[in-house]
Amino acid sequence: MTAASLLSPPKAATSRGRVRRRVLLFALIGIAALFTLLTVSLTTGEMSIPAGTALRALVGLGDSGDVLVIQQFRAPRAVAAIVAGAGLGVAGCVLQRLFRNPLASPDVMGVTGGASLGAVALIAAGATQTLIPVGALSGGLLAALLLGVFGWRSGLAVTRLVLTGLAVQAALAAAVNLMIVRFPAELAGSALQWTTGSVYGRTWTEVWGAGAAMLLALAAAFALHRSLAVLDLGDDSAGALGLRTSHARLRLLVVAVVLASLAAALAGPVTFVALAVPHVVRFLTGPPTAVSLALAGLTGAVLLLASDLVVQHLLPVEGLPVGAVTATLGAPWLLVLMLRQSSPVQRSHG
């Protein structure tokens, strides 16, 4: 061994140091972006409010008109986007690792269809706006129940769960479309807007309720991260290490579904966020760790809040839901992912 080799740091340690620096830089940029977007969301609109005035109004100080605009309209909408985006980011990260499939998302697993069914059913019943998120959460949990019942016979095998999720999603989406077609004209527009995804009109009651539940679900996701890391090794290796893979997968699936359902309760069935965020985090920070879940939540919050600002201020059409922006981004992203997944197969047959 040469003197130079003794003086140089090991390659593994150098690589870990680079990853930690990259993760720290990514986190700092994400926090700065979130703070900037939140400031923009509070200060811009039909009535421009200076940042200092908006912050004072947020805590109830200053002109009563400013306080009303900030506290009752802008702040709940922005916080709802942050909470929903964080839940979708973590849910997507858990599902993609759980199923070892880069295309896994709440849409695939039927959560979106269940949330839509629950919300549309309450709209049809004439429920108030406050109760619609409750219906969305109930519908998402119903989708999880159906997924567990139909997938249980295979011991919650990955392939069967994905196929079952697709079937559940298709059936629930068909039920939603049938209900909307049968709606009176005055209800159909409201139902269609909700099924696209929107944070318009959120109240502090909805935000605090969903936010508190989201914190509990996020804590559960971090507590189960070790089980998720062991499942990354494969079922055989996980079983050899003493992990009951079916039970661990079921617990993680329930947590992911609850996160996605709570996000849908606040923002409707927003697409693309849960699908794209895990890929962005993995590309920028490397292999998944416990920190990856936190970064996925941060990235999801930034992405959904930014999309809502685009809807409010950059598009020429007023009244578009935030889901219109995320769906527009999601279609080409999904196509690219499918092409990347199929390219190794194509090369192997070439």
C-alpha positions in Angstrom: 0.0 0.0 0.0 1.4 3.4 -1.1 1.7 6.5 1.0 -0.7 8.2 -1.4 -3.4 5.6 -0.8 -3.0 5.9 2.9 -3.5 9.7 2.8 -6.5 9.6 0.4 -10.0 9.0 1.9 -11.8 5.8 1.1 -14.0 6.0 -2.0 -17.0 4.9 -0.1 -16.6 7.6 2.5 -16.1 10.2 -0.2 -19.2 9.0 -2.0 -21.3 9.2 1.2 -20.0 12.7 1.8 -21.1 13.8 -1.7 -24.5 12.3 -1.2 -25.0 14.1 2.1 -23.9 17.4 0.6 -26.3 16.9 -2.3 -29.2 16.0 0.0 -28.5 19.0 2.2 -28.4 21.3 -0.8 -31.6 19.8 -2.2 -33.3 20.3 1.2 -32.2 23.9 1.5 -33.3 24.7 -2.0 -36.7 23.0 -1.4 -37.3 25.0 1.9 -36.3 28.3 0.2 -38.6 27.5 -2.7 -41.5 26.6 -0.4 -41.1 29.8 1.6 -40.9 31.9 -1.6 -44.0 30.3 -3.1 -45.9 30.7 0.1 -45.0 34.4 0.2 -46.1 34.8 -3.4 -49.4 33.1 -2.7 -50.2 35.4 0.2 -49.2 38.6 -1.5 -50.5 38.3 -5.1 -54.0 38.3 -6.4 -56.6 40.8 -7.5 -55.5 42.8 -4.5 -51.7 43.0 -4.1 -50.6 43.0 -0.5 -47.0 43.8 0.6 -45.2 40.9 2.2 -44.8 42.6 5.6 -48.5 43.5 5.6 -49.5 40.0 4.6 -47.5 38.5 7.5 -49.1 40.8 10.0 -52.5 40.0 8.6 -51.8 36.3 8.9 -51.6 36.7 12.7 -54.6 39.0 12.8 -52.9 42.4 12.8 -53.5 45.4 10.5 -56.3 46.4 8.2 -59.5 44.2 8.6 -59.8 43.9 4.8 -56.2 42.5 4.6 -56.8 40.2 7.5 -60.0 38.8 5.8 -58.3 38.2 2.5 -55.2 36.5 4.0 -56.8 34.5 6.8 -60.0 33.4 5.1 -59.0 33.0 1.4 -55.3 32.9 0.6 -53.7 31.2 3.6 -56.1 28.2 3.8 -55.7 27.6 0.1 -51.9 27.7 0.3 -51.6 25.5 3.4 -54.1 23.0 1.9 -51.8 22.7 -1.2 -48.7 22.3 1.0 -50.3 19.6 3.2 -51.9 17.7 0.3 -48.7 17.9 -1.8 -46.6 16.5 1.1 -49.0 13.6 1.6 -49.0 12.7 -2.1 -45.2 12.9 -2.2 -44.7 10.5 0.7 -47.5 8.2 -0.4 -46.0 7.9 -3.9 -42.5 7.2 -2.5 -43.9 4.5 -0.2 -46.0 2.8 -3.0 -43.2 2.8 -5.6 -40.7 1.2 -3.2 -43.4 -1.2 -1.8 -44.3 -2.5 -5.3 -40.8 -2.0 -6.7 -42.6 -0.4 -9.7 -41.8 3.2 -10.9 -45.3 3.6 -12.2 -47.1 2.8 -8.9 -49.2 5.7 -7.6 -52.5 6.3 -5.8 -54.1 6.4 -9.2 -53.0 2.9 -10.0 -54.0 1.5 -6.6 -57.5 2.8 -6.8 -57.3 5.5 -4.1 -58.2 8.3 -6.6 -61.3 6.5 -7.8 -62.4 5.8 -4.2 -61.9 9.4 -3.1 -63.8 10.6 -6.2 -66.7 8.2 -5.5 -67.0 9.3 -1.9 -67.0 13.0 -2.7 -69.3 12.7 -5.7 -71.8 10.6 -3.6 -72.0 13.4 -1.0 -72.4 16.0 -3.7 -75.3 14.0 -5.1 -76.8 13.9 -1.6 -76.6 17.7 -1.3 -74.0 17.7 1.4 -72.3 20.9 2.4 -68.8 21.7 1.1 -67.3 20.9 4.6 -68.5 17.3 4.4 -67.1 16.5 0.9 -63.5 15.9 2.1 -64.9 13.4 4.7 -66.5 11.6 1.8 -63.3 11.6 -0.1 -61.4 10.2 2.8 -64.0 7.5 3.3 -63.9 6.6 -0.4 -60.1 6.3 -0.4 -60.3 3.9 2.6 -63.0 1.9 0.8 -60.6 1.5 -2.1 -57.9 0.2 0.3 -60.4 -2.2 1.8 -61.3 -3.6 -1.6 -57.6 -3.8 -2.5 -56.8 -5.8 0.6 -59.8 -8.1 0.2 -59.1 -9.0 -3.4 -55.3 -9.1 -3.0 -55.3 -11.1 0.3 -55.5 -14.6 -1.3 -52.1 -14.2 -2.9 -50.5 -13.1 0.4 -50.4 -9.5 -0.9 -48.0 -10.4 -3.8 -46.8 -7.4 -5.6 -48.1 -8.3 -9.1 -51.5 -9.2 -7.9 -51.9 -6.1 -5.9 -51.0 -3.8 -8.8 -53.5 -5.7 -11.1 -56.1 -5.5 -8.4 -55.5 -1.8 -7.9 -56.0 -1.2 -11.6 -59.3 -3.1 -11.6 -60.5 -1.3 -8.5 -59.6 2.1 -10.0 -61.4 1.3 -13.3 -64.5 0.1 -11.5 -64.7 3.1 -9.2 -64.0 5.6 -12.0 -66.8 4.0 -14.0 -69.2 4.4 -11.1 -68.2 8.1 -10.7 -68.8 8.8 -14.4 -72.2 7.1 -14.2 -73.2 9.2 -11.3 -72.1 12.4 -12.9 -74.1 11.6 -16.1 -77.2 11.0 -14.0 -76.7 14.2 -12.0 -78.9 17.3 -12.5 -77.2 19.9 -14.6 -76.6 22.2 -11.5 -74.6 19.4 -9.7 -72.7 18.0 -12.6 -70.4 21.0 -13.0 -69.5 21.0 -9.3 -68.8 17.2 -9.4 -66.6 17.5 -12.5 -64.6 20.3 -11.0 -63.9 18.3 -7.8 -62.9 15.1 -9.7 -60.2 17.2 -11.5 -58.7 18.3 -8.2 -58.7 21.7 -6.6 -57.8 23.6 -3.4 -60.1 26.4 -4.1 -62.4 27.3 -1.2 -60.6 25.3 1.5 -61.4 26.4 5.1 -59.2 26.3 8.2 -61.5 23.7 9.7 -60.7 21.4 6.8 -57.0 22.3 6.8 -56.5 21.7 10.5 -58.4 18.5 10.5 -56.7 17.0 7.6 -53.3 18.4 8.7 -53.5 16.8 12.1 -54.4 13.4 10.6 -51.7 13.9 8.0 -49.0 14.4 10.7 -50.1 11.1 12.4 -49.9 9.3 9.1 -46.5 10.8 8.2 -45.2 9.7 11.6 -46.4 6.2 10.9 -44.7 6.2 7.6 -41.4 7.2 9.1 -41.9 4.6 11.9 -42.3 1.9 9.3 -39.4 2.9 7.2 -37.2 0.1 8.5 -39.7 -2.4 7.3 -39.8 -0.7 3.9 -36.0 -0.8 3.7 -35.9 -4.5 4.5 -38.6 -5.2 1.9 -36.3 -3.4 -0.6 -34.1 -6.5 -0.3 -36.8 -8.8 -1.7 -39.3 -11.0 0.0 -36.9 -14.0 0.4 -34.2 -11.9 2.1 -36.8 -10.0 4.2 -38.3 -13.3 5.4 -34.8 -14.6 6.2 -34.3 -11.5 8.4 -37.4 -12.3 10.3 -39.8 -9.8 8.7 -43.4 -11.0 8.1 -43.6 -9.6 4.6 -47.4 -9.8 4.1 -48.1 -8.0 7.4 -45.4 -5.4 6.8 -46.7 -4.8 3.2 -50.2 -4.4 4.5 -49.3 -1.9 7.1 -47.3 0.2 4.6 -50.1 0.0 2.1 -52.6 1.2 4.7 -50.4 4.2 5.6 -49.8 5.1 1.9 -53.5 4.9 1.2 -54.4 7.1 4.3 -51.9 9.7 3.2 -53.2 9.8 -0.4 -56.8 9.8 0.9 -56.2 12.7 3.2 -54.5 14.6 0.3 -57.6 13.9 -1.8 -59.8 15.0 1.0 -58.1 18.4 0.8 -57.3 18.8 -2.9 -59.4 16.3 -4.7 -57.9 13.5 -6.8 -54.8 15.4 -8.0 -52.7 13.4 -10.4 -48.9 13.4 -11.3 -47.6 14.6 -8.0 -47.4 11.2 -6.3 -46.1 9.7 -9.6 -43.3 12.2 -10.3 -42.0 13.2 -6.9 -40.3 9.9 -6.0 -38.4 10.0 -9.3 -37.2 13.5 -8.8 -36.0 12.8 -5.3 -34.3 9.6 -6.3 -32.6 11.2 -9.3 -31.2 14.1 -7.2 -30.4 12.4 -3.9 -29.6 8.8 -4.8 -30.7 5.6 -3.1 -33.8 5.8 -0.8 -33.3 6.5 2.9 -35.5 7.8 5.7 -34.4 11.3 4.6 -35.9 10.5 1.1 -39.4 10.4 2.6 -38.9 13.8 4.1 -37.6 15.2 0.9 -40.5 13.6 -1.0 -42.9 15.4 1.2 -41.1 18.7 0.8 -40.9 18.3 -3.0 -44.6 17.3 -3.2 -45.6 20.4 -1.2 -43.5 22.7 -3.5 -44.8 21.1 -6.7 -48.5 21.3 -5.8 -48.3 24.9 -4.4 -46.4 26.0 -7.5 -49.0 24.3 -9.7 -51.8 26.2 -7.9 -50.0 29.5 -8.4 -49.8 28.7 -12.1 -53.5 28.2 -12.1 -54.3 31.4 -10.3 -51.9 33.8 -12.0 -50.3 32.5 -15.2 -53.1 30.8 -17.2 -55.4 33.0 -19.3 -58.5 30.9 -18.3 -59.9 31.6 -14.9 -61.4 29.0 -12.6 -59.2 26.0 -13.7 -58.6 23.5 -10.9 -55.0 22.7 -10.0 -55.5 19.1 -11.3 -55.6 20.5 -14.8 -52.0 21.7 -14.5 -50.7 18.5 -12.8 -52.5 16.3 -15.3 -51.0 18.2 -18.2 -47.5 17.7 -16.8 -48.3 14.1 -15.9 -49.2 12.8 -19.3 -45.8 13.3 -21.0 -44.1 12.3 -17.8 -46.0 9.0 -17.7 -45.1 8.4 -21.4 -41.4 8.9 -20.7 -41.5 6.5 -17.8 -43.2 3.8 -19.9 -40.7 4.3 -22.7 -37.8 4.0 -20.1 -39.4 0.8 -18.7 -39.8 -0.8 -22.1 -36.4 0.2 -23.5 -34.4 -2.6 -21.7 -36.9 -5.1 -23.0 -36.6 -3.7 -26.5 -32.8 -3.8 -26.3 -32.8 -7.4 -25.1 -34.9 -8.5 -28.1 -32.8 -6.5 -30.5 
